[in-house]
Amino acid sequence: MTRIFSAKDLGSFIRAKRKEMGLTQEEFATAAGTGIRFLSELERGKPTVQFEKALHVLNYVSCNMYVGER
């Protein structure tokens, strides 16, 4: 399990998953149903990225997001 504390953490996680899958940004974006620009911004950790699309990408890489109390 990976702890995500920021948009940059989420972007790094997604980038690592994409590379693990051996896909380019273009291939990944197409397969995940998003645009290349969105994926690029997500991987760079842009804090204003669309949350719903980010969840869609997490679903594509078979990952869930959980929220819990500290």
Predicted model as a PDB file, atoms N, CA, C, CB and O in Angstrom, pLDDT in the B-factor column:
MODEL        1                                                                  
ATOM      1  N   MET A   1       0.846  -1.168   0.000  1.00 84.00           N  
ATOM      2  CA  MET A   1       0.000   0.000   0.000  1.00 84.00           C  
ATOM      3  C   MET A   1       0.895   1.235   0.000  1.00 84.00           C  
ATOM      4  CB  MET A   1      -0.965  -0.005   1.218  1.00 84.00           C  
ATOM      5  O   MET A   1       1.897   1.288   0.713  1.00 84.00           O  
ATOM      6  N   THR A   2       0.530   2.207  -0.790  1.00 89.00           N  
ATOM      7  CA  THR A   2       1.285   3.454  -0.905  1.00 89.00           C  
ATOM      8  C   THR A   2       0.497   4.589  -0.269  1.00 89.00           C  
ATOM      9  CB  THR A   2       1.601   3.777  -2.385  1.00 89.00           C  
ATOM     10  O   THR A   2      -0.680   4.783  -0.573  1.00 89.00           O  
ATOM     11  N   ARG A   3       1.144   5.331   0.609  1.00 89.00           N  
ATOM     12  CA  ARG A   3       0.487   6.477   1.218  1.00 89.00           C  
ATOM     13  C   ARG A   3       0.667   7.681   0.310  1.00 89.00           C  
ATOM     14  CB  ARG A   3       1.050   6.761   2.635  1.00 89.00           C  
ATOM     15  O   ARG A   3       1.773   7.981  -0.140  1.00 89.00           O  
ATOM     16  N   ILE A   4      -0.427   8.359   0.052  1.00 92.00           N  
ATOM     17  CA  ILE A   4      -0.430   9.535  -0.808  1.00 92.00           C  
ATOM     18  C   ILE A   4      -0.702  10.761   0.058  1.00 92.00           C  
ATOM     19  CB  ILE A   4      -1.494   9.402  -1.949  1.00 92.00           C  
ATOM     20  O   ILE A   4      -1.752  10.866   0.693  1.00 92.00           O  
ATOM     21  N   PHE A   5       0.258  11.686   0.076  1.00 91.00           N  
ATOM     22  CA  PHE A   5       0.128  12.893   0.879  1.00 91.00           C  
ATOM     23  C   PHE A   5      -0.072  14.142   0.039  1.00 91.00           C  
ATOM     24  CB  PHE A   5       1.338  13.061   1.742  1.00 91.00           C  
ATOM     25  O   PHE A   5      -0.409  15.203   0.566  1.00 91.00           O  
ATOM     26  N   SER A   6       0.136  14.019  -1.282  1.00 93.00           N  
ATOM     27  CA  SER A   6       0.049  15.203  -2.126  1.00 93.00           C  
ATOM     28  C   SER A   6      -0.262  14.796  -3.563  1.00 93.00           C  
ATOM     29  CB  SER A   6       1.359  16.017  -2.064  1.00 93.00           C  
ATOM     30  O   SER A   6      -0.234  13.619  -3.923  1.00 93.00           O  
ATOM     31  N   ALA A   7      -0.558  15.810  -4.367  1.00 94.00           N  
ATOM     32  CA  ALA A   7      -0.795  15.560  -5.793  1.00 94.00           C  
ATOM     33  C   ALA A   7       0.470  15.007  -6.444  1.00 94.00           C  
ATOM     34  CB  ALA A   7      -1.250  16.859  -6.512  1.00 94.00           C  
ATOM     35  O   ALA A   7       0.381  14.181  -7.352  1.00 94.00           O  
ATOM     36  N   LYS A   8       1.641  15.446  -5.999  1.00 95.00           N  
ATOM     37  CA  LYS A   8       2.904  14.929  -6.534  1.00 95.00           C  
ATOM     38  C   LYS A   8       3.062  13.448  -6.219  1.00 95.00           C  
ATOM     39  CB  LYS A   8       4.093  15.718  -5.965  1.00 95.00           C  
ATOM     40  O   LYS A   8       3.532  12.680  -7.058  1.00 95.00           O  
ATOM     41  N   ASP A   9       2.674  13.045  -5.017  1.00 95.00           N  
ATOM     42  CA  ASP A   9       2.743  11.617  -4.648  1.00 95.00           C  
ATOM     43  C   ASP A   9       1.854  10.778  -5.560  1.00 95.00           C  
ATOM     44  CB  ASP A   9       2.323  11.415  -3.171  1.00 95.00           C  
ATOM     45  O   ASP A   9       2.259   9.715  -6.031  1.00 95.00           O  
ATOM     46  N   LEU A  10       0.645  11.265  -5.804  1.00 96.00           N  
ATOM     47  CA  LEU A  10      -0.277  10.536  -6.677  1.00 96.00           C  
ATOM     48  C   LEU A  10       0.293  10.462  -8.087  1.00 96.00           C  
ATOM     49  CB  LEU A  10      -1.671  11.209  -6.693  1.00 96.00           C  
ATOM     50  O   LEU A  10       0.221   9.413  -8.728  1.00 96.00           O  
ATOM     51  N   GLY A  11       0.855  11.556  -8.576  1.00 96.00           N  
ATOM     52  CA  GLY A  11       1.450  11.578  -9.902  1.00 96.00           C  
ATOM     53  C   GLY A  11       2.604  10.602 -10.033  1.00 96.00           C  
ATOM     54  O   GLY A  11       2.720   9.896 -11.034  1.00 96.00           O  
ATOM     55  N   SER A  12       3.450  10.565  -9.027  1.00 96.00           N  
ATOM     56  CA  SER A  12       4.578   9.622  -9.039  1.00 96.00           C  
ATOM     57  C   SER A  12       4.094   8.189  -9.031  1.00 96.00           C  
ATOM     58  CB  SER A  12       5.494   9.864  -7.842  1.00 96.00           C  
ATOM     59  O   SER A  12       4.670   7.333  -9.702  1.00 96.00           O  
ATOM     60  N   PHE A  13       3.050   7.922  -8.283  1.00 97.00           N  
ATOM     61  CA  PHE A  13       2.475   6.578  -8.217  1.00 97.00           C  
ATOM     62  C   PHE A  13       1.940   6.162  -9.585  1.00 97.00           C  
ATOM     63  CB  PHE A  13       1.349   6.518  -7.161  1.00 97.00           C  
ATOM     64  O   PHE A  13       2.204   5.051 -10.046  1.00 97.00           O  
ATOM     65  N   ILE A  14       1.193   7.047 -10.230  1.00 97.00           N  
ATOM     66  CA  ILE A  14       0.620   6.744 -11.541  1.00 97.00           C  
ATOM     67  C   ILE A  14       1.733   6.551 -12.572  1.00 97.00           C  
ATOM     68  CB  ILE A  14      -0.340   7.871 -11.990  1.00 97.00           C  
ATOM     69  O   ILE A  14       1.671   5.625 -13.381  1.00 97.00           O  
ATOM     70  N   ARG A  15       2.747   7.412 -12.549  1.00 97.00           N  
ATOM     71  CA  ARG A  15       3.868   7.292 -13.487  1.00 97.00           C  
ATOM     72  C   ARG A  15       4.560   5.934 -13.319  1.00 97.00           C  
ATOM     73  CB  ARG A  15       4.884   8.446 -13.273  1.00 97.00           C  
ATOM     74  O   ARG A  15       4.876   5.264 -14.302  1.00 97.00           O  
ATOM     75  N   ALA A  16       4.789   5.542 -12.073  1.00 97.00           N  
ATOM     76  CA  ALA A  16       5.444   4.256 -11.818  1.00 97.00           C  
ATOM     77  C   ALA A  16       4.597   3.099 -12.343  1.00 97.00           C  
ATOM     78  CB  ALA A  16       5.709   4.076 -10.314  1.00 97.00           C  
ATOM     79  O   ALA A  16       5.131   2.152 -12.920  1.00 97.00           O  
ATOM     80  N   LYS A  17       3.287   3.169 -12.147  1.00 97.00           N  
ATOM     81  CA  LYS A  17       2.395   2.117 -12.638  1.00 97.00           C  
ATOM     82  C   LYS A  17       2.439   2.048 -14.163  1.00 97.00           C  
ATOM     83  CB  LYS A  17       0.948   2.363 -12.155  1.00 97.00           C  
ATOM     84  O   LYS A  17       2.491   0.964 -14.743  1.00 97.00           O  
ATOM     85  N   ARG A  18       2.419   3.217 -14.806  1.00 97.00           N  
ATOM     86  CA  ARG A  18       2.460   3.255 -16.269  1.00 97.00           C  
ATOM     87  C   ARG A  18       3.748   2.626 -16.779  1.00 97.00           C  
ATOM     88  CB  ARG A  18       2.335   4.704 -16.780  1.00 97.00           C  
ATOM     89  O   ARG A  18       3.727   1.817 -17.706  1.00 97.00           O  
ATOM     90  N   LYS A  19       4.854   2.996 -16.177  1.00 98.00           N  
ATOM     91  CA  LYS A  19       6.146   2.455 -16.613  1.00 98.00           C  
ATOM     92  C   LYS A  19       6.230   0.956 -16.332  1.00 98.00           C  
ATOM     93  CB  LYS A  19       7.303   3.191 -15.912  1.00 98.00           C  
ATOM     94  O   LYS A  19       6.806   0.205 -17.119  1.00 98.00           O  
ATOM     95  N   GLU A  20       5.660   0.527 -15.217  1.00 97.00           N  
ATOM     96  CA  GLU A  20       5.604  -0.896 -14.881  1.00 97.00           C  
ATOM     97  C   GLU A  20       4.848  -1.674 -15.964  1.00 97.00           C  
ATOM     98  CB  GLU A  20       4.930  -1.100 -13.503  1.00 97.00           C  
ATOM     99  O   GLU A  20       5.176  -2.821 -16.268  1.00 97.00           O  
ATOM    100  N   MET A  21       3.844  -1.033 -16.530  1.00 97.00           N  
ATOM    101  CA  MET A  21       3.042  -1.642 -17.591  1.00 97.00           C  
ATOM    102  C   MET A  21       3.742  -1.546 -18.950  1.00 97.00           C  
ATOM    103  CB  MET A  21       1.665  -0.972 -17.663  1.00 97.00           C  
ATOM    104  O   MET A  21       3.293  -2.155 -19.921  1.00 97.00           O  
ATOM    105  N   GLY A  22       4.835  -0.788 -19.024  1.00 98.00           N  
ATOM    106  CA  GLY A  22       5.583  -0.644 -20.259  1.00 98.00           C  
ATOM    107  C   GLY A  22       4.885   0.191 -21.316  1.00 98.00           C  
ATOM    108  O   GLY A  22       5.056  -0.040 -22.513  1.00 98.00           O  
ATOM    109  N   LEU A  23       4.090   1.173 -20.870  1.00 98.00           N  
ATOM    110  CA  LEU A  23       3.324   2.000 -21.796  1.00 98.00           C  
ATOM    111  C   LEU A  23       3.868   3.418 -21.863  1.00 98.00           C  
ATOM    112  CB  LEU A  23       1.863   2.026 -21.391  1.00 98.00           C  
ATOM    113  O   LEU A  23       4.366   3.954 -20.873  1.00 98.00           O  
ATOM    114  N   THR A  24       3.768   4.017 -23.042  1.00 98.00           N  
ATOM    115  CA  THR A  24       4.070   5.439 -23.180  1.00 98.00           C  
ATOM    116  C   THR A  24       2.887   6.224 -22.611  1.00 98.00           C  
ATOM    117  CB  THR A  24       4.346   5.828 -24.685  1.00 98.00           C  
ATOM    118  O   THR A  24       1.825   5.662 -22.347  1.00 98.00           O  
ATOM    119  N   GLN A  25       3.086   7.523 -22.426  1.00 97.00           N  
ATOM    120  CA  GLN A  25       1.965   8.338 -21.959  1.00 97.00           C  
ATOM    121  C   GLN A  25       0.808   8.269 -22.946  1.00 97.00           C  
ATOM    122  CB  GLN A  25       2.403   9.797 -21.755  1.00 97.00           C  
ATOM    123  O   GLN A  25      -0.352   8.183 -22.544  1.00 97.00           O  
ATOM    124  N   GLU A  26       1.118   8.306 -24.215  1.00 97.00           N  
ATOM    125  CA  GLU A  26       0.067   8.270 -25.238  1.00 97.00           C  
ATOM    126  C   GLU A  26      -0.706   6.949 -25.182  1.00 97.00           C  
ATOM    127  CB  GLU A  26       0.677   8.468 -26.641  1.00 97.00           C  
ATOM    128  O   GLU A  26      -1.937   6.952 -25.219  1.00 97.00           O  
ATOM    129  N   GLU A  27      -0.004   5.838 -25.095  1.00 98.00           N  
ATOM    130  CA  GLU A  27      -0.659   4.521 -25.033  1.00 98.00           C  
ATOM    131  C   GLU A  27      -1.511   4.398 -23.768  1.00 98.00           C  
ATOM    132  CB  GLU A  27       0.394   3.388 -25.075  1.00 98.00           C  
ATOM    133  O   GLU A  27      -2.644   3.917 -23.810  1.00 98.00           O  
ATOM    134  N   PHE A  28      -0.949   4.838 -22.655  1.00 98.00           N  
ATOM    135  CA  PHE A  28      -1.654   4.746 -21.378  1.00 98.00           C  
ATOM    136  C   PHE A  28      -2.903   5.621 -21.380  1.00 98.00           C  
ATOM    137  CB  PHE A  28      -0.728   5.150 -20.225  1.00 98.00           C  
ATOM    138  O   PHE A  28      -3.981   5.181 -20.980  1.00 98.00           O  
ATOM    139  N   ALA A  29      -2.748   6.867 -21.836  1.00 97.00           N  
ATOM    140  CA  ALA A  29      -3.875   7.799 -21.858  1.00 97.00           C  
ATOM    141  C   ALA A  29      -5.007   7.258 -22.716  1.00 97.00           C  
ATOM    142  CB  ALA A  29      -3.431   9.170 -22.375  1.00 97.00           C  
ATOM    143  O   ALA A  29      -6.172   7.326 -22.325  1.00 97.00           O  
ATOM    144  N   THR A  30      -4.674   6.723 -23.878  1.00 97.00           N  
ATOM    145  CA  THR A  30      -5.687   6.163 -24.771  1.00 97.00           C  
ATOM    146  C   THR A  30      -6.393   4.989 -24.106  1.00 97.00           C  
ATOM    147  CB  THR A  30      -5.053   5.719 -26.099  1.00 97.00           C  
ATOM    148  O   THR A  30      -7.622   4.912 -24.120  1.00 97.00           O  
ATOM    149  N   ALA A  31      -5.629   4.085 -23.532  1.00 96.00           N  
ATOM    150  CA  ALA A  31      -6.217   2.901 -22.893  1.00 96.00           C  
ATOM    151  C   ALA A  31      -7.056   3.264 -21.676  1.00 96.00           C  
ATOM    152  CB  ALA A  31      -5.122   1.926 -22.485  1.00 96.00           C  
ATOM    153  O   ALA A  31      -8.070   2.623 -21.400  1.00 96.00           O  
ATOM    154  N   ALA A  32      -6.628   4.300 -20.946  1.00 95.00           N  
ATOM    155  CA  ALA A  32      -7.352   4.707 -19.740  1.00 95.00           C  
ATOM    156  C   ALA A  32      -8.527   5.624 -20.047  1.00 95.00           C  
ATOM    157  CB  ALA A  32      -6.411   5.397 -18.780  1.00 95.00           C  
ATOM    158  O   ALA A  32      -9.315   5.942 -19.156  1.00 95.00           O  
ATOM    159  N   GLY A  33      -8.651   6.052 -21.299  1.00 95.00           N  
ATOM    160  CA  GLY A  33      -9.771   6.910 -21.678  1.00 95.00           C  
ATOM    161  C   GLY A  33      -9.593   8.360 -21.280  1.00 95.00           C  
ATOM    162  O   GLY A  33     -10.575   9.065 -21.043  1.00 95.00           O  
ATOM    163  N   THR A  34      -8.346   8.817 -21.204  1.00 95.00           N  
ATOM    164  CA  THR A  34      -8.076  10.218 -20.883  1.00 95.00           C  
ATOM    165  C   THR A  34      -7.210  10.809 -21.985  1.00 95.00           C  
ATOM    166  CB  THR A  34      -7.382  10.359 -19.492  1.00 95.00           C  
ATOM    167  O   THR A  34      -6.782  10.099 -22.895  1.00 95.00           O  
ATOM    168  N   GLY A  35      -6.958  12.089 -21.901  1.00 96.00           N  
ATOM    169  CA  GLY A  35      -6.081  12.737 -22.857  1.00 96.00           C  
ATOM    170  C   GLY A  35      -4.638  12.712 -22.379  1.00 96.00           C  
ATOM    171  O   GLY A  35      -4.368  12.544 -21.190  1.00 96.00           O  
ATOM    172  N   ILE A  36      -3.723  12.880 -23.309  1.00 97.00           N  
ATOM    173  CA  ILE A  36      -2.297  12.899 -22.963  1.00 97.00           C  
ATOM    174  C   ILE A  36      -1.987  14.085 -22.051  1.00 97.00           C  
ATOM    175  CB  ILE A  36      -1.426  12.965 -24.242  1.00 97.00           C  
ATOM    176  O   ILE A  36      -1.224  13.953 -21.094  1.00 97.00           O  
ATOM    177  N   ARG A  37      -2.571  15.228 -22.345  1.00 96.00           N  
ATOM    178  CA  ARG A  37      -2.318  16.420 -21.514  1.00 96.00           C  
ATOM    179  C   ARG A  37      -2.748  16.161 -20.065  1.00 96.00           C  
ATOM    180  CB  ARG A  37      -3.074  17.658 -22.087  1.00 96.00           C  
ATOM    181  O   ARG A  37      -2.020  16.493 -19.129  1.00 96.00           O  
ATOM    182  N   PHE A  38      -3.926  15.570 -19.886  1.00 96.00           N  
ATOM    183  CA  PHE A  38      -4.389  15.272 -18.532  1.00 96.00           C  
ATOM    184  C   PHE A  38      -3.406  14.343 -17.830  1.00 96.00           C  
ATOM    185  CB  PHE A  38      -5.794  14.641 -18.564  1.00 96.00           C  
ATOM    186  O   PHE A  38      -3.025  14.593 -16.687  1.00 96.00           O  
ATOM    187  N   LEU A  39      -2.996  13.275 -18.505  1.00 97.00           N  
ATOM    188  CA  LEU A  39      -2.081  12.310 -17.895  1.00 97.00           C  
ATOM    189  C   LEU A  39      -0.752  12.965 -17.543  1.00 97.00           C  
ATOM    190  CB  LEU A  39      -1.850  11.121 -18.835  1.00 97.00           C  
ATOM    191  O   LEU A  39      -0.194  12.718 -16.474  1.00 97.00           O  
ATOM    192  N   SER A  40      -0.254  13.793 -18.436  1.00 97.00           N  
ATOM    193  CA  SER A  40       0.997  14.498 -18.180  1.00 97.00           C  
ATOM    194  C   SER A  40       0.876  15.378 -16.937  1.00 97.00           C  
ATOM    195  CB  SER A  40       1.393  15.347 -19.398  1.00 97.00           C  
ATOM    196  O   SER A  40       1.769  15.383 -16.090  1.00 97.00           O  
ATOM    197  N   GLU A  41      -0.211  16.112 -16.828  1.00 96.00           N  
ATOM    198  CA  GLU A  41      -0.430  16.979 -15.662  1.00 96.00           C  
ATOM    199  C   GLU A  41      -0.601  16.150 -14.391  1.00 96.00           C  
ATOM    200  CB  GLU A  41      -1.669  17.873 -15.879  1.00 96.00           C  
ATOM    201  O   GLU A  41      -0.108  16.531 -13.330  1.00 96.00           O  
ATOM    202  N   LEU A  42      -1.286  15.035 -14.494  1.00 96.00           N  
ATOM    203  CA  LEU A  42      -1.467  14.146 -13.343  1.00 96.00           C  
ATOM    204  C   LEU A  42      -0.117  13.613 -12.873  1.00 96.00           C  
ATOM    205  CB  LEU A  42      -2.415  12.975 -13.698  1.00 96.00           C  
ATOM    206  O   LEU A  42       0.177  13.637 -11.678  1.00 96.00           O  
ATOM    207  N   GLU A  43       0.693  13.137 -13.792  1.00 97.00           N  
ATOM    208  CA  GLU A  43       1.996  12.583 -13.434  1.00 97.00           C  
ATOM    209  C   GLU A  43       2.937  13.643 -12.860  1.00 97.00           C  
ATOM    210  CB  GLU A  43       2.635  11.935 -14.650  1.00 97.00           C  
ATOM    211  O   GLU A  43       3.789  13.330 -12.029  1.00 97.00           O  
ATOM    212  N   ARG A  44       2.788  14.878 -13.292  1.00 97.00           N  
ATOM    213  CA  ARG A  44       3.624  15.964 -12.754  1.00 97.00           C  
ATOM    214  C   ARG A  44       3.120  16.453 -11.396  1.00 97.00           C  
ATOM    215  CB  ARG A  44       3.666  17.136 -13.740  1.00 97.00           C  
ATOM    216  O   ARG A  44       3.786  17.248 -10.734  1.00 97.00           O  
ATOM    217  N   GLY A  45       1.947  15.979 -10.986  1.00 95.00           N  
ATOM    218  CA  GLY A  45       1.421  16.372  -9.684  1.00 95.00           C  
ATOM    219  C   GLY A  45       0.700  17.696  -9.669  1.00 95.00           C  
ATOM    220  O   GLY A  45       0.659  18.372  -8.641  1.00 95.00           O  
ATOM    221  N   LYS A  46       0.126  18.078 -10.805  1.00 94.00           N  
ATOM    222  CA  LYS A  46      -0.620  19.342 -10.857  1.00 94.00           C  
ATOM    223  C   LYS A  46      -1.773  19.272  -9.848  1.00 94.00           C  
ATOM    224  CB  LYS A  46      -1.163  19.622 -12.312  1.00 94.00           C  
ATOM    225  O   LYS A  46      -2.619  18.381  -9.929  1.00 94.00           O  
ATOM    226  N   PRO A  47      -1.803  20.209  -8.905  1.00 90.00           N  
ATOM    227  CA  PRO A  47      -2.799  20.136  -7.828  1.00 90.00           C  
ATOM    228  C   PRO A  47      -4.236  20.406  -8.250  1.00 90.00           C  
ATOM    229  CB  PRO A  47      -2.436  21.097  -6.770  1.00 90.00           C  
ATOM    230  O   PRO A  47      -5.162  20.098  -7.499  1.00 90.00           O  
ATOM    231  N   THR A  48      -4.444  20.973  -9.429  1.00 89.00           N  
ATOM    232  CA  THR A  48      -5.805  21.288  -9.855  1.00 89.00           C  
ATOM    233  C   THR A  48      -6.362  20.258 -10.833  1.00 89.00           C  
ATOM    234  CB  THR A  48      -5.843  22.661 -10.487  1.00 89.00           C  
ATOM    235  O   THR A  48      -7.361  20.523 -11.502  1.00 89.00           O  
ATOM    236  N   VAL A  49      -5.739  19.104 -10.926  1.00 85.00           N  
ATOM    237  CA  VAL A  49      -6.197  18.062 -11.839  1.00 85.00           C  
ATOM    238  C   VAL A  49      -7.618  17.623 -11.456  1.00 85.00           C  
ATOM    239  CB  VAL A  49      -5.222  16.849 -11.818  1.00 85.00           C  
ATOM    240  O   VAL A  49      -7.990  17.686 -10.284  1.00 85.00           O  
ATOM    241  N   GLN A  50      -8.397  17.187 -12.422  1.00 93.00           N  
ATOM    242  CA  GLN A  50      -9.781  16.783 -12.165  1.00 93.00           C  
ATOM    243  C   GLN A  50      -9.811  15.475 -11.366  1.00 93.00           C  
ATOM    244  CB  GLN A  50     -10.560  16.621 -13.498  1.00 93.00           C  
ATOM    245  O   GLN A  50      -9.316  14.443 -11.817  1.00 93.00           O  
ATOM    246  N   PHE A  51     -10.391  15.543 -10.196  1.00 92.00           N  
ATOM    247  CA  PHE A  51     -10.401  14.413  -9.269  1.00 92.00           C  
ATOM    248  C   PHE A  51     -11.088  13.180  -9.860  1.00 92.00           C  
ATOM    249  CB  PHE A  51     -11.091  14.812  -7.977  1.00 92.00           C  
ATOM    250  O   PHE A  51     -10.584  12.065  -9.723  1.00 92.00           O  
ATOM    251  N   GLU A  52     -12.209  13.370 -10.503  1.00 92.00           N  
ATOM    252  CA  GLU A  52     -12.950  12.239 -11.071  1.00 92.00           C  
ATOM    253  C   GLU A  52     -12.114  11.501 -12.118  1.00 92.00           C  
ATOM    254  CB  GLU A  52     -14.269  12.724 -11.698  1.00 92.00           C  
ATOM    255  O   GLU A  52     -12.121  10.271 -12.169  1.00 92.00           O  
ATOM    256  N   LYS A  53     -11.402  12.249 -12.942  1.00 93.00           N  
ATOM    257  CA  LYS A  53     -10.537  11.622 -13.949  1.00 93.00           C  
ATOM    258  C   LYS A  53      -9.378  10.889 -13.284  1.00 93.00           C  
ATOM    259  CB  LYS A  53      -9.998  12.677 -14.934  1.00 93.00           C  
ATOM    260  O   LYS A  53      -8.977   9.817 -13.735  1.00 93.00           O  
ATOM    261  N   ALA A  54      -8.842  11.464 -12.214  1.00 94.00           N  
ATOM    262  CA  ALA A  54      -7.750  10.804 -11.485  1.00 94.00           C  
ATOM    263  C   ALA A  54      -8.240   9.466 -10.916  1.00 94.00           C  
ATOM    264  CB  ALA A  54      -7.214  11.723 -10.339  1.00 94.00           C  
ATOM    265  O   ALA A  54      -7.513   8.474 -10.950  1.00 94.00           O  
ATOM    266  N   LEU A  55      -9.452   9.442 -10.400  1.00 93.00           N  
ATOM    267  CA  LEU A  55     -10.019   8.178  -9.897  1.00 93.00           C  
ATOM    268  C   LEU A  55     -10.203   7.181 -11.036  1.00 93.00           C  
ATOM    269  CB  LEU A  55     -11.374   8.430  -9.189  1.00 93.00           C  
ATOM    270  O   LEU A  55     -10.001   5.981 -10.852  1.00 93.00           O  
ATOM    271  N   HIS A  56     -10.580   7.670 -12.201  1.00 92.00           N  
ATOM    272  CA  HIS A  56     -10.743   6.807 -13.379  1.00 92.00           C  
ATOM    273  C   HIS A  56      -9.405   6.152 -13.741  1.00 92.00           C  
ATOM    274  CB  HIS A  56     -11.291   7.622 -14.586  1.00 92.00           C  
ATOM    275  O   HIS A  56      -9.357   4.965 -14.063  1.00 92.00           O  
ATOM    276  N   VAL A  57      -8.318   6.935 -13.688  1.00 95.00           N  
ATOM    277  CA  VAL A  57      -6.992   6.402 -13.986  1.00 95.00           C  
ATOM    278  C   VAL A  57      -6.592   5.369 -12.935  1.00 95.00           C  
ATOM    279  CB  VAL A  57      -5.950   7.538 -14.050  1.00 95.00           C  
ATOM    280  O   VAL A  57      -6.036   4.327 -13.281  1.00 95.00           O  
ATOM    281  N   LEU A  58      -6.861   5.639 -11.671  1.00 95.00           N  
ATOM    282  CA  LEU A  58      -6.566   4.652 -10.622  1.00 95.00           C  
ATOM    283  C   LEU A  58      -7.327   3.357 -10.867  1.00 95.00           C  
ATOM    284  CB  LEU A  58      -6.919   5.215  -9.232  1.00 95.00           C  
ATOM    285  O   LEU A  58      -6.787   2.268 -10.671  1.00 95.00           O  
ATOM    286  N   ASN A  59      -8.561   3.472 -11.288  1.00 94.00           N  
ATOM    287  CA  ASN A  59      -9.358   2.289 -11.603  1.00 94.00           C  
ATOM    288  C   ASN A  59      -8.720   1.510 -12.751  1.00 94.00           C  
ATOM    289  CB  ASN A  59     -10.804   2.689 -11.963  1.00 94.00           C  
ATOM    290  O   ASN A  59      -8.685   0.279 -12.727  1.00 94.00           O  
ATOM    291  N   TYR A  60      -8.216   2.227 -13.754  1.00 95.00           N  
ATOM    292  CA  TYR A  60      -7.586   1.577 -14.904  1.00 95.00           C  
ATOM    293  C   TYR A  60      -6.381   0.730 -14.478  1.00 95.00           C  
ATOM    294  CB  TYR A  60      -7.151   2.629 -15.932  1.00 95.00           C  
ATOM    295  O   TYR A  60      -6.158  -0.346 -15.034  1.00 95.00           O  
ATOM    296  N   VAL A  61      -5.608   1.203 -13.501  1.00 96.00           N  
ATOM    297  CA  VAL A  61      -4.440   0.443 -13.041  1.00 96.00           C  
ATOM    298  C   VAL A  61      -4.798  -0.496 -11.887  1.00 96.00           C  
ATOM    299  CB  VAL A  61      -3.324   1.402 -12.607  1.00 96.00           C  
ATOM    300  O   VAL A  61      -3.924  -0.968 -11.159  1.00 96.00           O  
ATOM    301  N   SER A  62      -6.093  -0.755 -11.736  1.00 95.00           N  
ATOM    302  CA  SER A  62      -6.606  -1.693 -10.715  1.00 95.00           C  
ATOM    303  C   SER A  62      -6.205  -1.315  -9.296  1.00 95.00           C  
ATOM    304  CB  SER A  62      -6.113  -3.094 -11.008  1.00 95.00           C  
ATOM    305  O   SER A  62      -5.829  -2.171  -8.496  1.00 95.00           O  
ATOM    306  N   CYS A  63      -6.290  -0.017  -8.993  1.00 94.00           N  
ATOM    307  CA  CYS A  63      -5.977   0.466  -7.646  1.00 94.00           C  
ATOM    308  C   CYS A  63      -7.185   1.189  -7.071  1.00 94.00           C  
ATOM    309  CB  CYS A  63      -4.741   1.401  -7.663  1.00 94.00           C  
ATOM    310  O   CYS A  63      -7.974   1.787  -7.801  1.00 94.00           O  
ATOM    311  N   ASN A  64      -7.313   1.126  -5.771  1.00 90.00           N  
ATOM    312  CA  ASN A  64      -8.384   1.813  -5.051  1.00 90.00           C  
ATOM    313  C   ASN A  64      -7.785   2.936  -4.232  1.00 90.00           C  
ATOM    314  CB  ASN A  64      -9.174   0.833  -4.145  1.00 90.00           C  
ATOM    315  O   ASN A  64      -6.590   2.935  -3.933  1.00 90.00           O  
ATOM    316  N   MET A  65      -8.620   3.892  -3.872  1.00 89.00           N  
ATOM    317  CA  MET A  65      -8.218   4.954  -2.974  1.00 89.00           C  
ATOM    318  C   MET A  65      -9.048   4.819  -1.698  1.00 89.00           C  
ATOM    319  CB  MET A  65      -8.402   6.363  -3.635  1.00 89.00           C  
ATOM    320  O   MET A  65     -10.268   4.664  -1.750  1.00 89.00           O  
ATOM    321  N   TYR A  66      -8.380   4.878  -0.575  1.00 87.00           N  
ATOM    322  CA  TYR A  66      -9.054   4.751   0.712  1.00 87.00           C  
ATOM    323  C   TYR A  66      -8.822   5.998   1.543  1.00 87.00           C  
ATOM    324  CB  TYR A  66      -8.564   3.504   1.466  1.00 87.00           C  
ATOM    325  O   TYR A  66      -7.789   6.656   1.415  1.00 87.00           O  
ATOM    326  N   VAL A  67      -9.765   6.315   2.377  1.00 84.00           N  
ATOM    327  CA  VAL A  67      -9.636   7.426   3.297  1.00 84.00           C  
ATOM    328  C   VAL A  67      -9.853   6.872   4.707  1.00 84.00           C  
ATOM    329  CB  VAL A  67     -10.655   8.580   2.957  1.00 84.00           C  
ATOM    330  O   VAL A  67     -10.813   6.143   4.958  1.00 84.00           O  
ATOM    331  N   GLY A  68      -8.959   7.224   5.609  1.00 82.00           N  
ATOM    332  CA  GLY A  68      -9.091   6.758   6.978  1.00 82.00           C  
ATOM    333  C   GLY A  68      -8.580   7.806   7.948  1.00 82.00           C  
ATOM    334  O   GLY A  68      -7.844   8.715   7.562  1.00 82.00           O  
ATOM    335  N   GLU A  69      -8.958   7.682   9.164  1.00 86.00           N  
ATOM    336  CA  GLU A  69      -8.503   8.615  10.183  1.00 86.00           C  
ATOM    337  C   GLU A  69      -7.078   8.285  10.591  1.00 86.00           C  
ATOM    338  CB  GLU A  69      -9.432   8.585  11.402  1.00 86.00           C  
ATOM    339  O   GLU A  69      -6.651   7.132  10.531  1.00 86.00           O  
ATOM    340  N   ARG A  70      -6.357   9.300  11.001  1.00 80.00           N  
ATOM    341  CA  ARG A  70      -4.985   9.102  11.461  1.00 80.00           C  
ATOM    342  C   ARG A  70      -4.971   8.781  12.923  1.00 80.00           C  
ATOM    343  CB  ARG A  70      -4.131  10.329  11.187  1.00 80.00           C  
ATOM    344  O   ARG A  70      -3.902   8.579  13.500  1.00 80.00           O  
TER     345      ARG A  70                                                      
ENDMDL                                                                          
END                                                                             
